[in-house]
Amino acid sequence: MENPSPFRELVSGQRTGVVAALMRTTLRLLAIPYWLVTYCRNRLYDRGLLTSHRVPAVVISVGNLTVGGTGKTPLVLWLIRWCRQHGRAAAVVSRGYKARDGQPNDEAMEMAARIPGLVHVQHRDRVAAAHQAIRREGCDIIVLDDGFQHRRIHRDLDVVLLDALEPFGWDHVLPRGTLREPVSGLARADVVALSRADAISAEQRSALRDRARRLAPAADWIEVVHQPTGLIAADGQRRSLDYLQGRPVAAFCGIGNPQGFLHTLQTLSCQVIGFRALPDHYAYPDAEVARLARWAETMPGVDTVLCTCKDLVKLEIQRVGPCELWAVEVGLAISYGKENLDRRLRSLEAVTKLFGAGL
């Protein structure tokens, strides 16, 4: 089984020896300019010297402190469904990272497949994108995907995800660790959500909750788990998870945190014979698809290959070599603190009334 992330192995300290230590020292020196820029930028916003622009709608930001996947997409979809259930017209706004030729990126395609009719505006200028969703689509709630560091747009609720598998980026900003900004930035959060909470023990969850409360004493704490709900193929065919009972499978993904997908697979009843991790937002050129097919052929006894929904929407194929290809659909459940998030969302009623509607 391939190493999911040599970079994470290095920055986490798992890779030992003189060479690894020298590499970490070099990365720490390279991180100083990045830390300085992010620190100064946040101070300018905190002091009002840089301005956050308010738009005529409620803005809920879903973000994180670290690079890589923390499970934002399932939470964004949960929030959109919550808004719909409460009669609100909600849209997703995102940068559209690695979108090509004006086309939606993989995350937008996945969301559209999961929620028909979803309004999703992608643009580097997220203030302009929010205005577009409000004017053209009549939306009164904007869910800002991956927006914690995008302080140019004012938000009414900041939800920050910490991945239980690597919550604080090994306490170093890029490139020495995986933090996008110093951990002190968590103080801006209104809600701190521990994703993949079932991947660690109760004692570990308690320790993370205590640290988060020290960093963000005013924030509410919730815990979420990512639950596999079924399998889907490129043609829309579905199967239950029972299909995997005792079955040897191979799996691959091109997401920010491949360990998260591997953890999901380990909660199922299949036998993971081989696993390949590819770069986040991987485009899957024909040559890579051919390599995956040859790789699948080498897996003993394997007739099924698994990937994420984010990968499937880009591949649009039903077989990898001799094997069937299925994506694992994942839903989100709030295992702790749901009432806290509900209360925070309902507290936005006063804000929506400013725009002529009540929640």
C-alpha beads as a LAMMPS data file, in Angstrom:
LAMMPS data file: protein, C-alpha beads

359 atoms
358 bonds

1 atom types
1 bond types

-500.0 500.0 xlo xhi
-500.0 500.0 ylo yhi
-500.0 500.0 zlo zhi

Masses

1 110.0

Atoms # bond

1 1 1 0.000 0.000 0.000
2 1 1 1.473 3.330 -1.045
3 1 1 2.463 6.049 1.429
4 1 1 -0.484 8.500 1.360
5 1 1 1.690 11.582 1.933
6 1 1 5.499 11.758 2.145
7 1 1 5.170 15.476 2.944
8 1 1 2.984 14.798 5.968
9 1 1 5.331 12.023 7.052
10 1 1 8.150 14.591 7.060
11 1 1 6.445 17.545 8.759
12 1 1 4.751 15.354 11.371
13 1 1 8.135 14.019 12.516
14 1 1 7.387 10.424 11.516
15 1 1 10.388 10.481 9.209
16 1 1 13.476 10.399 11.398
17 1 1 17.186 10.794 10.853
18 1 1 19.662 13.581 10.199
19 1 1 18.454 14.335 6.666
20 1 1 14.821 14.605 7.781
21 1 1 15.806 16.895 10.669
22 1 1 17.745 19.166 8.311
23 1 1 14.806 19.280 5.919
24 1 1 12.438 20.287 8.737
25 1 1 14.852 23.037 9.810
26 1 1 14.985 24.358 6.253
27 1 1 11.194 24.292 5.985
28 1 1 10.909 26.147 9.282
29 1 1 13.121 28.945 7.950
30 1 1 11.104 29.091 4.742
31 1 1 7.906 29.370 6.814
32 1 1 8.973 32.633 8.480
33 1 1 7.974 34.935 5.563
34 1 1 4.628 33.137 5.197
35 1 1 3.932 33.447 8.932
36 1 1 4.835 37.149 8.865
37 1 1 2.555 37.929 5.911
38 1 1 -0.457 36.085 7.355
39 1 1 0.053 37.563 10.819
40 1 1 0.321 41.136 9.506
41 1 1 -2.660 40.702 7.193
42 1 1 -4.856 39.480 10.039
43 1 1 -3.738 42.355 12.268
44 1 1 -4.682 44.850 9.565
45 1 1 -8.195 43.375 9.361
46 1 1 -8.487 43.155 13.158
47 1 1 -7.669 46.868 13.480
48 1 1 -9.953 47.920 10.647
49 1 1 -7.132 49.091 8.404
50 1 1 -8.305 46.575 5.813
51 1 1 -12.065 46.512 5.268
52 1 1 -14.425 43.537 5.103
53 1 1 -17.301 44.159 2.669
54 1 1 -20.834 43.345 3.795
55 1 1 -23.281 42.011 1.201
56 1 1 -27.112 42.197 1.502
57 1 1 -27.494 38.618 2.691
58 1 1 -26.449 36.431 5.600
59 1 1 -22.976 34.975 5.036
60 1 1 -22.005 31.686 6.689
61 1 1 -18.368 30.760 6.196
62 1 1 -17.110 27.172 6.355
63 1 1 -13.336 26.959 6.532
64 1 1 -10.338 25.504 8.282
65 1 1 -6.931 26.346 9.677
66 1 1 -4.995 23.814 7.617
67 1 1 -4.528 22.931 3.968
68 1 1 -6.010 19.743 2.686
69 1 1 -9.353 18.086 3.223
70 1 1 -11.080 18.525 6.563
71 1 1 -14.522 17.513 5.325
72 1 1 -15.839 20.953 4.372
73 1 1 -18.024 19.750 1.483
74 1 1 -20.313 17.509 3.596
75 1 1 -20.785 20.349 6.096
76 1 1 -21.528 22.874 3.323
77 1 1 -24.175 20.499 1.952
78 1 1 -25.607 19.988 5.453
79 1 1 -25.957 23.764 5.845
80 1 1 -27.617 24.159 2.431
81 1 1 -30.141 21.463 3.348
82 1 1 -30.745 23.130 6.727
83 1 1 -31.435 26.441 4.976
84 1 1 -33.825 24.803 2.513
85 1 1 -35.691 23.049 5.318
86 1 1 -36.185 26.446 6.955
87 1 1 -37.449 28.096 3.803
88 1 1 -34.325 30.029 2.913
89 1 1 -32.845 30.561 -0.560
90 1 1 -29.193 29.644 -0.041
91 1 1 -26.273 29.616 -2.453
92 1 1 -22.709 28.348 -2.251
93 1 1 -19.927 30.770 -3.138
94 1 1 -16.369 29.529 -3.652
95 1 1 -13.175 30.495 -5.396
96 1 1 -13.349 27.629 -7.877
97 1 1 -9.854 26.362 -7.198
98 1 1 -8.364 24.552 -10.224
99 1 1 -11.484 25.110 -12.345
100 1 1 -10.583 25.158 -16.027
101 1 1 -11.916 27.343 -18.846
102 1 1 -14.733 28.764 -16.775
103 1 1 -16.053 25.283 -15.973
104 1 1 -17.048 24.212 -12.434
105 1 1 -14.329 22.466 -10.472
106 1 1 -14.617 18.990 -8.982
107 1 1 -16.161 20.205 -5.716
108 1 1 -18.877 22.151 -7.563
109 1 1 -19.672 19.126 -9.743
110 1 1 -19.901 16.888 -6.682
111 1 1 -22.204 19.323 -4.875
112 1 1 -24.439 19.676 -7.931
113 1 1 -24.776 15.896 -8.127
114 1 1 -25.685 15.697 -4.439
115 1 1 -28.208 18.585 -4.353
116 1 1 -30.156 19.147 -7.598
117 1 1 -30.770 22.783 -8.386
118 1 1 -28.008 24.015 -6.107
119 1 1 -26.921 27.591 -6.823
120 1 1 -23.121 27.643 -6.789
121 1 1 -21.177 30.677 -7.960
122 1 1 -17.415 30.305 -8.385
123 1 1 -15.187 33.356 -8.783
124 1 1 -11.862 34.547 -7.439
125 1 1 -13.660 37.712 -6.247
126 1 1 -16.024 36.194 -3.729
127 1 1 -17.647 39.539 -2.910
128 1 1 -18.660 39.845 -6.578
129 1 1 -19.768 36.200 -6.600
130 1 1 -21.999 36.780 -3.562
131 1 1 -23.592 39.829 -5.197
132 1 1 -24.237 37.749 -8.309
133 1 1 -25.982 35.020 -6.312
134 1 1 -28.104 37.632 -4.535
135 1 1 -29.092 39.645 -7.623
136 1 1 -29.552 36.889 -10.196
137 1 1 -30.770 34.030 -8.020
138 1 1 -32.572 35.879 -5.225
139 1 1 -30.527 34.172 -2.510
140 1 1 -30.680 35.541 1.021
141 1 1 -28.071 33.229 2.573
142 1 1 -24.563 32.729 1.207
143 1 1 -22.569 29.695 2.337
144 1 1 -18.949 30.606 1.737
145 1 1 -16.989 27.434 0.992
146 1 1 -13.388 27.540 2.242
147 1 1 -13.755 31.109 3.430
148 1 1 -12.037 31.410 6.802
149 1 1 -8.938 33.169 5.465
150 1 1 -10.929 35.196 2.905
151 1 1 -11.574 38.132 5.200
152 1 1 -12.463 40.573 2.431
153 1 1 -16.114 39.491 2.672
154 1 1 -17.912 40.072 5.967
155 1 1 -19.467 36.969 7.467
156 1 1 -22.180 36.598 10.093
157 1 1 -21.115 33.117 11.194
158 1 1 -17.668 31.531 10.978
159 1 1 -17.592 27.723 11.218
160 1 1 -14.062 26.317 11.385
161 1 1 -13.324 22.619 10.905
162 1 1 -10.509 20.813 12.688
163 1 1 -9.650 17.398 11.280
164 1 1 -9.320 14.944 14.152
165 1 1 -6.508 13.185 12.275
166 1 1 -4.319 16.316 12.065
167 1 1 -6.143 19.181 13.795
168 1 1 -3.495 21.867 14.213
169 1 1 -1.157 21.222 11.287
170 1 1 1.668 20.128 13.632
171 1 1 1.667 23.709 14.964
172 1 1 3.588 25.144 12.027
173 1 1 2.475 27.235 9.083
174 1 1 3.343 26.277 5.532
175 1 1 5.690 24.856 4.448
176 1 1 6.974 23.559 7.801
177 1 1 3.494 22.355 8.721
178 1 1 0.050 22.493 7.140
179 1 1 -1.354 25.585 8.875
180 1 1 -2.663 28.339 6.619
181 1 1 -2.269 30.819 9.459
182 1 1 -1.124 30.705 13.094
183 1 1 -3.415 28.756 15.414
184 1 1 -4.267 32.015 17.210
185 1 1 -6.516 32.775 14.243
186 1 1 -9.015 30.273 15.610
187 1 1 -10.150 33.051 17.969
188 1 1 -12.235 34.440 15.074
189 1 1 -14.382 31.289 14.941
190 1 1 -18.004 31.266 16.124
191 1 1 -18.282 27.473 15.875
192 1 1 -15.408 24.990 15.971
193 1 1 -16.297 21.629 14.414
194 1 1 -14.165 18.539 14.952
195 1 1 -14.495 16.432 11.809
196 1 1 -13.944 12.668 11.724
197 1 1 -14.484 12.742 15.476
198 1 1 -14.980 8.967 15.496
199 1 1 -11.377 8.456 14.361
200 1 1 -9.937 9.244 17.807
201 1 1 -10.669 8.326 21.411
202 1 1 -12.908 10.224 23.828
203 1 1 -9.812 11.341 25.753
204 1 1 -8.225 12.736 22.593
205 1 1 -11.440 14.541 21.662
206 1 1 -11.567 16.074 25.135
207 1 1 -7.981 17.299 24.857
208 1 1 -8.664 18.893 21.475
209 1 1 -11.842 20.520 22.807
210 1 1 -9.909 21.989 25.744
211 1 1 -7.249 23.443 23.463
212 1 1 -9.835 24.860 21.066
213 1 1 -11.635 26.533 23.953
214 1 1 -8.413 28.162 25.095
215 1 1 -7.826 29.486 21.582
216 1 1 -11.458 30.435 20.889
217 1 1 -13.229 30.845 24.247
218 1 1 -16.373 32.380 22.702
219 1 1 -16.881 29.641 20.117
220 1 1 -19.310 26.749 20.350
221 1 1 -17.946 23.222 19.936
222 1 1 -19.485 20.506 17.792
223 1 1 -18.278 17.092 16.664
224 1 1 -19.133 15.558 13.304
225 1 1 -18.621 12.154 11.737
226 1 1 -18.526 11.268 8.051
227 1 1 -20.743 8.261 7.498
228 1 1 -20.595 6.223 4.284
229 1 1 -24.141 5.931 2.946
230 1 1 -23.726 3.874 -0.213
231 1 1 -21.919 3.349 -3.510
232 1 1 -22.523 5.160 -6.781
233 1 1 -21.201 4.549 -10.308
234 1 1 -20.577 7.045 -13.086
235 1 1 -23.862 6.098 -14.795
236 1 1 -25.826 6.802 -11.615
237 1 1 -26.278 3.166 -10.627
238 1 1 -26.274 2.643 -6.868
239 1 1 -25.406 -0.194 -4.533
240 1 1 -25.632 -0.605 -0.809
241 1 1 -22.536 -0.910 1.339
242 1 1 -23.427 -4.581 1.864
243 1 1 -21.839 -5.191 -1.542
244 1 1 -18.442 -4.639 0.104
245 1 1 -18.937 -7.247 2.819
246 1 1 -15.647 -9.175 2.977
247 1 1 -14.722 -8.070 -0.561
248 1 1 -11.070 -7.346 -1.471
249 1 1 -10.860 -3.884 -3.039
250 1 1 -8.321 -1.375 -4.271
251 1 1 -8.856 2.350 -3.752
252 1 1 -7.441 5.684 -4.848
253 1 1 -8.204 9.369 -4.353
254 1 1 -7.029 12.831 -5.324
255 1 1 -8.120 14.853 -2.298
256 1 1 -6.442 17.090 0.261
257 1 1 -6.294 14.523 3.037
258 1 1 -6.122 10.980 1.654
259 1 1 -5.832 9.603 5.187
260 1 1 -9.404 10.744 5.755
261 1 1 -10.655 8.612 2.868
262 1 1 -8.519 5.708 4.035
263 1 1 -10.098 6.046 7.487
264 1 1 -13.547 5.908 5.873
265 1 1 -12.618 2.734 4.013
266 1 1 -11.363 1.160 7.217
267 1 1 -14.803 1.619 8.786
268 1 1 -16.337 -0.536 6.048
269 1 1 -16.372 -4.310 5.886
270 1 1 -14.086 -4.623 2.846
271 1 1 -10.427 -5.602 2.655
272 1 1 -8.294 -2.774 1.263
273 1 1 -5.597 -4.578 -0.746
274 1 1 -4.073 -1.494 -2.385
275 1 1 -4.373 2.284 -1.944
276 1 1 -3.045 5.137 -4.094
277 1 1 -3.007 8.816 -3.107
278 1 1 -2.843 11.436 -5.863
279 1 1 -2.555 15.240 -5.571
280 1 1 -5.562 17.263 -4.442
281 1 1 -7.945 18.273 -7.268
282 1 1 -6.151 15.840 -9.581
283 1 1 -7.356 16.172 -13.191
284 1 1 -6.890 12.493 -14.213
285 1 1 -5.274 12.738 -17.665
286 1 1 -5.608 9.710 -19.930
287 1 1 -2.089 8.557 -19.055
288 1 1 -2.968 8.414 -15.348
289 1 1 -6.178 6.507 -16.052
290 1 1 -4.101 3.967 -17.980
291 1 1 -1.650 3.708 -15.068
292 1 1 -4.534 3.128 -12.669
293 1 1 -5.835 0.364 -14.944
294 1 1 -2.446 -1.376 -14.971
295 1 1 -2.195 -0.959 -11.204
296 1 1 -5.652 -2.471 -10.664
297 1 1 -4.637 -5.502 -12.744
298 1 1 -1.846 -6.247 -10.260
299 1 1 -4.186 -6.393 -7.251
300 1 1 -4.718 -10.082 -6.349
301 1 1 -8.369 -11.087 -6.184
302 1 1 -9.644 -7.532 -6.680
303 1 1 -12.624 -6.893 -8.980
304 1 1 -13.739 -3.584 -7.426
305 1 1 -11.976 -0.228 -7.184
306 1 1 -13.235 2.545 -4.905
307 1 1 -12.750 6.309 -5.056
308 1 1 -14.433 9.439 -3.689
309 1 1 -17.364 11.216 -5.346
310 1 1 -15.008 14.133 -5.971
311 1 1 -12.825 11.812 -8.088
312 1 1 -15.715 10.117 -9.882
313 1 1 -17.191 13.330 -11.315
314 1 1 -13.897 13.963 -13.130
315 1 1 -13.305 10.424 -14.345
316 1 1 -16.788 9.557 -15.653
317 1 1 -15.739 5.954 -16.279
318 1 1 -17.311 2.769 -14.996
319 1 1 -14.275 0.516 -14.989
320 1 1 -10.610 0.792 -14.068
321 1 1 -8.951 -1.881 -16.142
322 1 1 -10.785 -5.136 -15.393
323 1 1 -12.416 -3.757 -12.227
324 1 1 -15.709 -2.000 -11.592
325 1 1 -15.329 1.556 -10.289
326 1 1 -17.561 2.778 -7.464
327 1 1 -17.476 5.990 -5.470
328 1 1 -18.233 5.921 -1.760
329 1 1 -20.957 8.435 -0.940
330 1 1 -20.415 10.066 2.432
331 1 1 -22.921 11.940 4.553
332 1 1 -22.400 14.023 7.653
333 1 1 -23.875 13.501 11.096
334 1 1 -23.384 15.783 14.076
335 1 1 -22.509 13.485 16.960
336 1 1 -22.100 16.203 19.605
337 1 1 -23.347 19.765 19.988
338 1 1 -26.004 19.886 17.257
339 1 1 -28.123 22.126 19.458
340 1 1 -25.247 24.618 19.552
341 1 1 -25.119 24.876 15.771
342 1 1 -28.919 25.084 15.526
343 1 1 -28.928 27.915 18.048
344 1 1 -26.220 29.782 16.153
345 1 1 -28.101 29.411 12.862
346 1 1 -31.384 30.542 14.373
347 1 1 -29.648 33.524 15.940
348 1 1 -29.139 34.830 12.407
349 1 1 -32.837 35.766 12.365
350 1 1 -31.992 39.306 13.463
351 1 1 -29.520 39.630 10.602
352 1 1 -31.940 38.367 7.946
353 1 1 -34.549 40.864 9.110
354 1 1 -32.161 43.618 8.111
355 1 1 -32.663 42.382 4.548
356 1 1 -36.436 42.237 4.757
357 1 1 -37.056 38.621 5.776
358 1 1 -37.256 36.542 8.926
359 1 1 -35.771 33.122 9.448

Bonds

1 1 1 2
2 1 2 3
3 1 3 4
4 1 4 5
5 1 5 6
6 1 6 7
7 1 7 8
8 1 8 9
9 1 9 10
10 1 10 11
11 1 11 12
12 1 12 13
13 1 13 14
14 1 14 15
15 1 15 16
16 1 16 17
17 1 17 18
18 1 18 19
19 1 19 20
20 1 20 21
21 1 21 22
22 1 22 23
23 1 23 24
24 1 24 25
25 1 25 26
26 1 26 27
27 1 27 28
28 1 28 29
29 1 29 30
30 1 30 31
31 1 31 32
32 1 32 33
33 1 33 34
34 1 34 35
35 1 35 36
36 1 36 37
37 1 37 38
38 1 38 39
39 1 39 40
40 1 40 41
41 1 41 42
42 1 42 43
43 1 43 44
44 1 44 45
45 1 45 46
46 1 46 47
47 1 47 48
48 1 48 49
49 1 49 50
50 1 50 51
51 1 51 52
52 1 52 53
53 1 53 54
54 1 54 55
55 1 55 56
56 1 56 57
57 1 57 58
58 1 58 59
59 1 59 60
60 1 60 61
61 1 61 62
62 1 62 63
63 1 63 64
64 1 64 65
65 1 65 66
66 1 66 67
67 1 67 68
68 1 68 69
69 1 69 70
70 1 70 71
71 1 71 72
72 1 72 73
73 1 73 74
74 1 74 75
75 1 75 76
76 1 76 77
77 1 77 78
78 1 78 79
79 1 79 80
80 1 80 81
81 1 81 82
82 1 82 83
83 1 83 84
84 1 84 85
85 1 85 86
86 1 86 87
87 1 87 88
88 1 88 89
89 1 89 90
90 1 90 91
91 1 91 92
92 1 92 93
93 1 93 94
94 1 94 95
95 1 95 96
96 1 96 97
97 1 97 98
98 1 98 99
99 1 99 100
100 1 100 101
101 1 101 102
102 1 102 103
103 1 103 104
104 1 104 105
105 1 105 106
106 1 106 107
107 1 107 108
108 1 108 109
109 1 109 110
110 1 110 111
111 1 111 112
112 1 112 113
113 1 113 114
114 1 114 115
115 1 115 116
116 1 116 117
117 1 117 118
118 1 118 119
119 1 119 120
120 1 120 121
121 1 121 122
122 1 122 123
123 1 123 124
124 1 124 125
125 1 125 126
126 1 126 127
127 1 127 128
128 1 128 129
129 1 129 130
130 1 130 131
131 1 131 132
132 1 132 133
133 1 133 134
134 1 134 135
135 1 135 136
136 1 136 137
137 1 137 138
138 1 138 139
139 1 139 140
140 1 140 141
141 1 141 142
142 1 142 143
143 1 143 144
144 1 144 145
145 1 145 146
146 1 146 147
147 1 147 148
148 1 148 149
149 1 149 150
150 1 150 151
151 1 151 152
152 1 152 153
153 1 153 154
154 1 154 155
155 1 155 156
156 1 156 157
157 1 157 158
158 1 158 159
159 1 159 160
160 1 160 161
161 1 161 162
162 1 162 163
163 1 163 164
164 1 164 165
165 1 165 166
166 1 166 167
167 1 167 168
168 1 168 169
169 1 169 170
170 1 170 171
171 1 171 172
172 1 172 173
173 1 173 174
174 1 174 175
175 1 175 176
176 1 176 177
177 1 177 178
178 1 178 179
179 1 179 180
180 1 180 181
181 1 181 182
182 1 182 183
183 1 183 184
184 1 184 185
185 1 185 186
186 1 186 187
187 1 187 188
188 1 188 189
189 1 189 190
190 1 190 191
191 1 191 192
192 1 192 193
193 1 193 194
194 1 194 195
195 1 195 196
196 1 196 197
197 1 197 198
198 1 198 199
199 1 199 200
200 1 200 201
201 1 201 202
202 1 202 203
203 1 203 204
204 1 204 205
205 1 205 206
206 1 206 207
207 1 207 208
208 1 208 209
209 1 209 210
210 1 210 211
211 1 211 212
212 1 212 213
213 1 213 214
214 1 214 215
215 1 215 216
216 1 216 217
217 1 217 218
218 1 218 219
219 1 219 220
220 1 220 221
221 1 221 222
222 1 222 223
223 1 223 224
224 1 224 225
225 1 225 226
226 1 226 227
227 1 227 228
228 1 228 229
229 1 229 230
230 1 230 231
231 1 231 232
232 1 232 233
233 1 233 234
234 1 234 235
235 1 235 236
236 1 236 237
237 1 237 238
238 1 238 239
239 1 239 240
240 1 240 241
241 1 241 242
242 1 242 243
243 1 243 244
244 1 244 245
245 1 245 246
246 1 246 247
247 1 247 248
248 1 248 249
249 1 249 250
250 1 250 251
251 1 251 252
252 1 252 253
253 1 253 254
254 1 254 255
255 1 255 256
256 1 256 257
257 1 257 258
258 1 258 259
259 1 259 260
260 1 260 261
261 1 261 262
262 1 262 263
263 1 263 264
264 1 264 265
265 1 265 266
266 1 266 267
267 1 267 268
268 1 268 269
269 1 269 270
270 1 270 271
271 1 271 272
272 1 272 273
273 1 273 274
274 1 274 275
275 1 275 276
276 1 276 277
277 1 277 278
278 1 278 279
279 1 279 280
280 1 280 281
281 1 281 282
282 1 282 283
283 1 283 284
284 1 284 285
285 1 285 286
286 1 286 287
287 1 287 288
288 1 288 289
289 1 289 290
290 1 290 291
291 1 291 292
292 1 292 293
293 1 293 294
294 1 294 295
295 1 295 296
296 1 296 297
297 1 297 298
298 1 298 299
299 1 299 300
300 1 300 301
301 1 301 302
302 1 302 303
303 1 303 304
304 1 304 305
305 1 305 306
306 1 306 307
307 1 307 308
308 1 308 309
309 1 309 310
310 1 310 311
311 1 311 312
312 1 312 313
313 1 313 314
314 1 314 315
315 1 315 316
316 1 316 317
317 1 317 318
318 1 318 319
319 1 319 320
320 1 320 321
321 1 321 322
322 1 322 323
323 1 323 324
324 1 324 325
325 1 325 326
326 1 326 327
327 1 327 328
328 1 328 329
329 1 329 330
330 1 330 331
331 1 331 332
332 1 332 333
333 1 333 334
334 1 334 335
335 1 335 336
336 1 336 337
337 1 337 338
338 1 338 339
339 1 339 340
340 1 340 341
341 1 341 342
342 1 342 343
343 1 343 344
344 1 344 345
345 1 345 346
346 1 346 347
347 1 347 348
348 1 348 349
349 1 349 350
350 1 350 351
351 1 351 352
352 1 352 353
353 1 353 354
354 1 354 355
355 1 355 356
356 1 356 357
357 1 357 358
358 1 358 359
